[in-house]
């Protein structure tokens, strides 16, 4: 059974991962094997445990110890006896945490996994989503959730994209970031900008840039569905895909609009694209 440790202040040093460390500090680029992310809410934490992620500590309201955190605490004990601490306090203390109302009083610090290579993630995949420079964590989480739900085989993110394991992205994805294979493509921003489409072709994919362009084909074009392996590339919220990315892709694809609407939010567009271009049969 894990140790239950009472805390009286959020200034306690052992709570730094929950209260004071930035996303960049948690990620620990210099020593990625020591990186940490925070899973929020019982459902998301259970999914992470189901997918084999390593828990480091738990923070929960006292009232949840014998409630919605009970099963999680039991599972932590099954994993490592009393080695994983469970910190607890009254809600009057924890409600000072940012986002307290959203994660229902249960947080878990977890070890970041060592990511697989793009080659490993894409082995056997017929449909992959590629996120180019999407900075908004809400959009990243929503796109990953749609990719998992709508039959994408994997997600690739460019080096300048928001971290899929940042707290907000994990929460918005509802834990699907643990279920669908994902990794980075390109060793750095410059490599992606220089030869992103070629990297995808080297993995065996035809490339489809989601963009409004004079040369765009409709998303229902039968040649897209006929492609045995297709990478669907989505761009940033403001500028969309880079011009070079569009020029280098095999297809430029648009979603037809009505009522004078010029475009969809990238998360909404991704769901339409994934459904229409999903692998079939």
C-alpha positions in Angstrom: 0.0 0.0 0.0 1.4 3.4 -0.9 2.4 5.9 1.8 -0.3 8.5 2.4 1.5 11.8 3.2 -0.4 14.7 4.6 0.5 18.2 3.3 -0.4 21.5 4.8 1.0 23.8 2.1 1.6 23.8 -1.6 5.1 25.2 -0.9 6.2 21.7 0.2 9.3 20.9 -1.9 8.0 17.4 -2.8 5.1 19.1 -4.6 7.3 21.1 -7.0 6.4 18.9 -10.0 2.7 19.9 -9.4 3.1 23.5 -8.4 6.3 25.2 -9.5 8.0 23.5 -12.4 7.3 24.7 -15.9 6.4 22.5 -18.8 9.9 22.9 -20.1 11.5 22.0 -16.7 9.2 18.9 -16.5 10.2 17.8 -20.0 13.9 18.0 -19.2 15.3 18.2 -22.7 18.9 17.8 -21.5 18.1 14.5 -19.8 14.9 13.2 -21.5 15.1 9.9 -19.6 14.3 12.0 -16.4 11.4 13.9 -18.0 8.0 14.0 -16.2 4.5 14.8 -17.3 1.3 15.4 -15.3 -1.9 13.3 -15.9 -5.1 15.0 -14.6 -8.3 13.3 -13.5 -9.0 9.7 -12.6 -10.0 8.6 -16.1 -6.9 9.9 -17.7 -4.6 8.5 -15.0 -6.2 5.1 -15.3 -5.7 5.1 -19.1 -2.0 6.0 -18.6 -1.6 3.1 -16.2 -3.4 0.8 -18.6 -1.0 1.8 -21.3 2.1 1.0 -19.1 3.2 4.5 -18.1 5.3 4.7 -15.0 3.7 6.7 -12.0 6.0 8.6 -9.7 3.6 10.2 -7.2 -0.1 11.0 -6.7 -1.7 14.2 -5.4 -5.3 14.0 -4.3 -7.9 15.5 -2.0 -8.3 13.6 1.2 -12.0 12.8 0.4 -11.0 10.9 -2.8 -8.7 8.4 -1.0 -11.7 6.2 -0.4 -13.5 7.5 -3.4 -12.5 8.1 -7.0 -8.8 7.8 -6.3 -9.2 4.5 -4.4 -8.6 2.2 -7.4 -5.6 4.2 -8.6 -4.0 4.1 -5.1 -4.5 0.3 -5.1 -2.9 0.0 -8.5 0.1 2.1 -7.4 0.5 -0.3 -4.5 0.4 -3.3 -6.9 3.1 -1.7 -9.0 5.6 -0.9 -6.3 4.3 -1.5 -2.8 4.8 1.7 -0.7 7.5 3.2 -3.0 5.1 5.6 -4.8 4.0 8.4 -2.4 0.4 9.7 -2.3 0.2 13.3 -1.2 -3.1 14.5 0.2 -4.7 17.6 1.6 -8.1 19.3 2.1 -9.7 20.9 -1.0 -9.1 24.3 0.6 -5.4 23.8 0.0 -5.6 22.1 -3.4 -8.1 24.6 -4.9 -5.2 27.1 -5.2 -3.7 24.9 -7.9 -4.3 26.1 -11.5 -7.1 24.2 -13.2 -8.2 22.5 -9.9 -11.9 22.5 -11.0 -11.0 20.6 -14.2 -9.1 17.6 -12.9 -11.4 16.6 -10.1 -8.9 16.7 -7.4 -6.6 13.9 -8.6 -3.1 14.4 -10.2 -0.4 11.9 -11.1 3.2 12.7 -11.9 4.5 10.2 -14.5 7.8 9.4 -16.2 7.9 10.4 -19.8 8.5 7.5 -22.2 11.5 7.3 -24.5 9.8 7.9 -27.8 10.1 5.5 -30.7 11.5 6.7 -34.1 9.2 7.7 -36.9 10.2 4.6 -38.7 9.1 2.4 -35.8 5.8 4.3 -35.2 4.9 4.2 -38.9 5.7 0.5 -39.5 2.6 -1.1 -41.0 0.6 2.2 -40.9 -1.6 3.1 -43.8 -2.9 6.5 -42.5 -0.9 8.9 -40.3 -1.7 12.5 -39.1 1.2 15.0 -39.3 1.0 18.2 -37.1 3.1 21.0 -38.5 3.9 23.8 -36.0 0.6 23.6 -34.2 1.3 25.6 -31.0 -2.1 25.5 -29.2 -2.3 22.7 -26.7 -6.1 22.5 -26.9 -5.9 21.9 -30.7 -3.1 19.3 -30.3 -5.1 17.4 -27.7 -8.3 17.5 -29.8 -6.5 16.4 -33.0 -4.9 13.5 -31.2 -8.3 12.5 -29.8 -9.9 12.6 -33.3 -6.9 10.7 -34.8 -7.4 7.9 -32.2 -11.1 7.8 -32.7 -11.2 8.0 -36.5 -8.9 5.2 -37.5 -5.5 7.0 -37.9 -2.7 4.6 -37.3 -0.2 7.1 -35.8 0.5 10.8 -35.2 3.7 12.6 -36.2 4.5 16.0 -34.8 7.1 18.4 -36.1 9.8 19.8 -33.7 8.0 23.2 -33.4 4.7 21.7 -32.5 3.2 21.9 -29.0 4.3 19.0 -26.8 1.5 16.3 -26.9 2.3 15.5 -23.2 1.9 19.0 -21.8 -0.9 19.0 -19.2 -3.5 20.7 -21.3 -2.9 18.6 -24.4 -3.1 15.4 -22.3 -6.4 16.6 -20.6 -8.0 17.6 -23.9 -7.0 14.3 -25.5 -8.8 12.5 -22.7 -5.9 10.2 -22.4 -5.9 9.1 -26.1 -2.4 10.4 -26.4 -1.4 7.2 -24.5 -3.4 5.0 -26.8 -2.4 6.1 -30.3 1.3 5.8 -31.4 3.0 9.1 -31.8 6.5 10.6 -32.1 8.4 13.5 -33.6 9.4 13.8 -37.3 12.5 15.7 -38.2 15.5 16.1 -35.9 14.9 19.9 -35.7 12.7 22.6 -37.3 15.2 23.2 -40.1 15.2 19.6 -41.2 11.4 19.5 -41.3 11.2 22.8 -43.2 13.9 21.7 -45.7 12.7 18.1 -46.4 9.6 17.3 -44.5 7.7 15.8 -47.4 10.7 13.8 -48.4 11.0 12.4 -44.9 7.4 11.2 -45.2 8.0 9.7 -48.7 11.0 7.9 -47.3 8.6 6.3 -44.8 6.5 5.1 -47.8 3.7 7.7 -47.7 2.0 9.9 -50.3 1.5 13.3 -48.8 -1.7 15.3 -48.5 -1.5 18.9 -47.4 -4.8 20.2 -45.9 -4.9 23.8 -47.4 -7.0 26.2 -49.4 -5.2 26.5 -52.6 -6.0 27.1 -56.3 -4.7 23.6 -57.0 -6.6 21.8 -54.2 -8.6 18.7 -54.8 -11.8 18.0 -52.8 -11.5 15.8 -49.8 -13.8 13.4 -51.5 -11.5 12.9 -54.5 -11.4 9.1 -55.0 -7.6 9.2 -55.7 -7.1 10.0 -52.1 -9.1 7.1 -50.7 -7.3 4.8 -53.2 -3.8 5.6 -51.8 -2.5 2.6 -49.8 -0.5 4.8 -47.5 -1.3 8.5 -46.9 0.1 11.2 -44.6 -2.4 13.9 -43.8 -0.6 17.1 -42.9 -2.3 19.8 -40.8 -0.9 23.3 -40.3 -0.8 26.0 -37.6 -3.9 27.9 -36.5 -2.9 31.3 -37.9 -0.7 30.8 -41.1 -1.7 27.2 -41.9 0.9 25.0 -43.6 4.2 26.5 -44.8 4.2 27.3 -48.6 7.1 24.9 -49.1 5.2 22.1 -47.4 2.2 22.6 -49.7 4.4 22.8 -52.8 6.3 19.6 -51.9 3.2 17.5 -51.2 1.7 15.1 -53.6 -1.8 16.4 -53.0 -3.3 19.7 -51.7 -6.7 19.0 -50.2 -9.6 21.2 -49.2 -12.8 20.7 -47.4 -15.7 22.4 -49.3 -17.3 25.2 -47.3 -20.8 26.6 -47.5 -22.6 29.8 -46.3 -19.6 31.9 -47.1 -17.4 30.3 -44.4 -13.7 30.4 -45.4 -12.3 27.7 -43.2 -12.6 25.5 -40.1 -10.6 25.5 -37.0 -7.7 23.0 -37.4 -9.1 20.6 -34.8 -12.5 20.5 -36.5 -10.9 20.2 -39.9 -8.8 17.3 -38.7 -11.9 15.3 -37.6 -13.5 15.8 -41.1 -10.2 14.8 -42.8 -9.6 11.8 -40.7 -13.1 10.5 -41.2 -13.1 11.0 -44.9 -9.6 9.7 -45.6 -9.6 6.9 -43.0 -8.4 3.5 -44.0 -11.4 1.3 -45.0 -11.9 -2.4 -45.1 
